Amino acid sequence: MKLSFTLDKETGMPQGCYSYQYRDSNKLVEEFMLLANMVVAHRIYRSFPTQALLRRHPPPQSKMLHDLMAFCNQMGLEIDCSSAGALHKSLNETFGNDQYSDARKEVLTNMFSRPMQMAVYFCTGVLKDENLFRHYALNVPLYTHFTSPIRRFPDIVVHRLLTASLGLGPAPQMEEAEIQKQAEHCNDRKMASKRVQELSVDLFFAVFVKECGPLESEAMVMGVLSEAFDVLVLRFGVQKRIYCNALPLVGFQFQKVGKKPQLSLTWEPQSPEQDAARQVISIFALVDVILRADNGTTKYSAVLKRPGGEE
């Protein structure tokens, strides 16, 4: 889920946020872009087999994927991981169409993203095994970025290679090692850019919480640790970690039922007449949270509401 903001025209600060809607028109444009990138990848590799700048995506890490599949089997989820396409189809069809199906799909998608490796640029003259050229997520043998001018250097190199392959420009003079060095530099910059984008969204949302909060929302548990758990805040699509030692608890206990982790929380009674309330935190469980700004910082926290609706 992609979070977008509306900004105050005078201050430039966020005054609202919404989830970006991915429309059928977006899908159509993306499909044509993918086809163009694949065609160009085949063309430049055929013309310059040792100098083509392509983009490959290695398959997921097998042990992490195996453990995740064991967890899904225990949860009764039929997920097909035989290919990226089969996985995508399973994620779209597993959870039906009730009001929480999209949330469960996003939680599971996040879980399956953890074993995935990053796609990287590379020079075809450096890798000798063509099987390593494959793009796992797209399930294609050759892929590059021809339609992505924001990536600058890779886009320039690919356009020059394509121009030369069509006889409309000079052949590239760069050596394989030099192209690979530039590819690795682009990979580093891509990672840094992704991280900066994530931090920017987090900072803007923290400012939004400070200006408009506290904000209440339902949330779905997406990860359980020994002393904390992660939630997907359904109203805003953000992810946040909640620590047990920050809650007014008598105690908590972590255990694994097979591959399924869970936390048992025991809340402090609010009056002498009340019994301690108990709450079980497990994957896909629904909880209520309050988002509030941290004093003196540009961060925000998610506070779990106790069973019964209070903090």
C-alpha positions in Angstrom: 0.0 0.0 0.0 1.5 3.3 -1.1 0.8 6.3 1.2 0.4 9.8 -0.4 -0.1 13.2 1.3 -2.0 16.4 0.7 0.2 19.4 1.6 -0.7 22.8 2.9 -0.1 25.3 0.1 1.5 27.9 2.4 3.7 25.8 4.7 4.2 22.7 2.5 3.5 20.5 5.6 1.2 17.4 5.4 -2.4 18.1 6.3 -3.9 14.8 5.1 -3.0 11.4 3.8 -4.6 8.7 1.6 -3.7 5.4 0.1 -2.7 5.6 -3.6 -5.3 3.8 -5.8 -3.7 1.5 -8.4 -6.2 1.6 -11.3 -6.6 -0.6 -14.4 -5.1 2.2 -16.5 -1.9 2.0 -14.4 -1.8 -1.8 -15.0 -2.1 -1.3 -18.7 0.7 1.2 -18.9 2.9 -0.9 -16.7 2.2 -4.0 -19.0 3.4 -2.1 -22.1 6.5 -0.8 -20.2 7.4 -4.3 -19.1 7.1 -5.6 -22.7 9.2 -2.7 -24.0 11.9 -3.4 -21.4 12.0 -7.1 -22.3 12.2 -6.5 -26.0 15.1 -4.0 -25.6 16.9 -6.5 -23.2 16.8 -9.2 -25.9 17.9 -6.8 -28.6 20.9 -5.3 -26.8 22.1 -8.7 -25.5 21.9 -10.2 -29.0 23.9 -7.3 -30.4 26.4 -6.9 -27.5 26.5 -10.2 -25.6 29.4 -9.1 -23.4 28.4 -5.4 -22.9 24.7 -5.4 -22.3 23.5 -3.7 -19.1 20.6 -5.8 -17.8 18.7 -6.3 -14.5 18.4 -9.7 -12.9 16.4 -10.8 -9.9 17.7 -13.9 -8.0 15.2 -16.4 -6.6 14.2 -16.2 -2.9 16.4 -17.6 -0.1 15.4 -21.3 0.1 15.6 -21.8 3.9 13.5 -18.7 4.8 11.0 -19.7 2.1 10.8 -23.2 3.4 10.1 -22.0 7.0 7.4 -19.7 5.7 5.8 -22.4 3.7 5.7 -24.6 6.9 4.0 -21.7 8.7 1.4 -21.3 6.0 0.7 -25.0 6.0 0.1 -24.9 9.7 -2.2 -21.9 9.3 -4.2 -23.8 6.6 -3.1 -21.4 3.9 -2.6 -23.1 0.5 0.2 -21.0 -1.1 1.9 -22.2 -4.3 5.5 -21.0 -4.4 6.6 -22.9 -7.5 7.1 -19.6 -9.4 6.6 -15.9 -8.9 3.4 -16.1 -11.0 2.0 -18.9 -8.9 2.8 -17.1 -5.7 1.1 -13.9 -7.0 -2.0 -15.9 -7.9 -2.1 -17.6 -4.6 -1.9 -14.3 -2.7 -4.8 -12.9 -4.7 -7.1 -15.9 -4.3 -6.4 -17.1 -0.8 -8.3 -14.6 1.3 -11.6 -14.1 -0.5 -13.3 -10.7 -0.5 -14.5 -9.9 3.0 -13.6 -6.5 4.6 -10.3 -7.7 6.0 -9.1 -9.8 2.9 -6.9 -7.0 1.6 -5.3 -6.5 5.0 -4.5 -10.3 5.3 -3.2 -10.3 1.7 -0.9 -7.3 2.6 0.3 -9.0 5.8 1.1 -12.2 3.9 2.8 -10.3 1.0 5.0 -8.6 3.6 5.9 -12.0 5.0 6.8 -13.4 1.6 8.9 -10.3 0.8 11.4 -11.2 3.5 13.0 -14.2 1.7 13.1 -12.2 -1.5 16.5 -10.9 -2.7 17.0 -7.5 -4.4 17.0 -7.1 -8.1 20.4 -5.8 -9.4 21.9 -4.3 -12.5 24.8 -6.3 -14.0 27.0 -6.5 -17.1 26.4 -9.7 -19.2 30.1 -10.1 -19.8 30.7 -10.7 -16.1 28.3 -13.5 -15.5 29.0 -16.7 -17.5 25.9 -18.6 -16.6 22.8 -17.4 -18.5 20.5 -18.9 -15.9 21.7 -16.2 -13.5 20.3 -13.6 -15.9 16.7 -14.4 -15.1 14.3 -12.0 -13.4 12.5 -14.1 -10.8 9.6 -11.7 -10.0 8.7 -11.2 -13.7 9.6 -14.8 -14.6 11.5 -13.8 -17.8 15.0 -14.7 -19.0 16.1 -11.1 -19.9 15.1 -7.7 -18.5 16.5 -4.2 -18.4 15.3 -0.7 -17.7 14.6 1.1 -20.9 11.5 3.0 -19.8 12.9 4.4 -16.5 14.7 7.7 -17.2 14.7 8.5 -13.4 17.4 5.8 -13.1 19.7 8.0 -15.2 22.9 6.1 -15.8 21.4 2.6 -16.6 18.8 4.2 -18.8 21.5 6.2 -20.7 23.6 3.1 -21.2 20.7 1.0 -22.4 19.5 3.7 -24.8 23.0 4.0 -26.3 23.3 0.2 -26.7 19.9 0.1 -28.4 20.8 3.0 -30.7 24.1 1.2 -31.7 22.2 -2.1 -32.2 19.9 -0.3 -34.7 22.9 1.2 -36.6 22.0 4.7 -35.5 25.0 5.5 -33.3 28.5 4.3 -32.4 29.1 1.1 -30.6 29.9 1.5 -26.9 33.6 1.8 -26.0 33.3 0.8 -22.3 35.0 -2.4 -21.1 33.1 -5.1 -19.3 34.7 -4.4 -15.9 33.9 -0.7 -16.2 30.2 -1.4 -17.0 30.0 -3.8 -14.1 31.6 -1.2 -11.8 29.0 1.3 -12.9 26.2 -1.3 -12.5 27.3 -1.9 -8.9 27.4 1.8 -8.2 23.8 2.1 -9.5 22.7 -0.8 -7.3 24.1 1.1 -4.2 22.4 4.3 -5.3 19.1 2.4 -5.8 19.3 1.0 -2.3 20.1 4.4 -0.8 17.2 6.0 -2.8 14.7 3.4 -1.6 15.8 3.9 2.0 15.6 7.7 1.7 12.1 7.4 0.2 10.9 5.2 3.1 12.4 7.6 5.7 10.7 10.5 3.9 7.3 8.9 4.0 7.8 8.0 7.7 8.9 11.6 8.5 5.9 13.1 6.7 3.5 10.8 8.4 5.0 11.5 11.8 4.4 15.3 11.2 0.9 14.4 10.1 0.3 12.5 13.4 1.8 15.4 15.4 -0.5 18.0 13.6 -3.7 15.9 13.5 -3.3 13.2 16.1 -3.8 11.2 18.2 -5.3 8.9 15.5 -7.2 5.7 16.3 -7.4 2.8 14.0 -7.9 -1.0 13.8 -4.7 -2.9 13.1 -3.7 -6.4 12.0 -0.8 -8.3 13.6 1.8 -9.1 10.9 4.7 -10.3 13.0 5.3 -11.7 16.5 8.6 -11.5 18.4 9.6 -12.6 21.9 9.0 -9.2 23.5 7.2 -7.2 20.7 4.9 -7.5 17.7 4.4 -5.6 14.4 1.1 -4.4 13.2 -0.4 -3.1 9.9 -2.4 0.0 10.8 -5.4 -0.5 8.5 -6.7 3.1 8.3 -3.4 4.4 7.0 -1.5 1.4 5.7 1.6 2.0 7.8 3.5 -0.6 9.8 4.6 -0.1 13.4 6.2 -2.1 16.2 4.6 -2.3 19.7 6.9 -3.3 22.6 5.4 -5.3 25.5 7.5 -3.4 28.1 5.8 -0.2 27.1 2.3 -1.5 28.0 0.7 -1.6 31.4 1.0 -5.4 31.8 1.2 -7.7 34.7 3.2 -10.0 32.5 3.5 -11.6 29.0 4.6 -14.9 27.6 5.9 -15.8 24.2 5.5 -19.3 22.8 5.5 -21.1 19.5 2.7 -23.5 18.5 4.6 -25.4 15.9 5.7 -22.6 13.5 3.1 -20.2 14.7 4.5 -17.6 17.2 2.2 -15.9 19.7 2.3 -13.6 22.7 -0.1 -13.9 25.7 -0.6 -10.5 27.4 -1.9 -10.1 30.9 -3.2 -6.5 31.4 -3.1 -4.8 34.8 -6.6 -4.4 36.3 -8.0 -0.9 36.2 -9.6 -1.3 39.6 -9.3 -3.7 42.5 -12.7 -5.2 41.6 -11.5 -6.2 38.1 -9.7 -9.3 37.0 -6.6 -9.1 34.9 -7.6 -9.1 31.2 -5.8 -11.5 28.9 -5.1 -11.0 25.2 -3.5 -13.3 22.7 -1.4 -11.7 19.9 -0.9 -13.9 16.8 -0.5 -13.4 13.1 -3.7 -11.9 11.5 -5.2 -11.0 14.9 -7.1 -7.7 15.0 -6.3 -5.1 17.6 -7.0 -1.4 18.2 -4.2 1.1 18.3 -3.7 4.8 18.8 -1.0 6.7 16.9 0.5 9.6 18.8 3.6 11.9 18.3 6.6 11.4 20.6 7.3 14.5 22.6 10.4 16.5 21.4 11.1 14.2 18.4 10.0 13.8 14.8 8.8 10.2 15.5 5.5 8.7 16.5 4.4 5.6 18.4 1.6 3.1 18.2 -0.1 2.4 21.5 -2.1 -0.8 21.9 -5.6 -0.3 23.4 -6.5 -2.8 26.1 -9.3 -5.2 25.5 -12.5 -3.3 26.1 -11.4 -0.2 24.2 -9.1 1.8 26.6 -5.4 2.4 26.6 
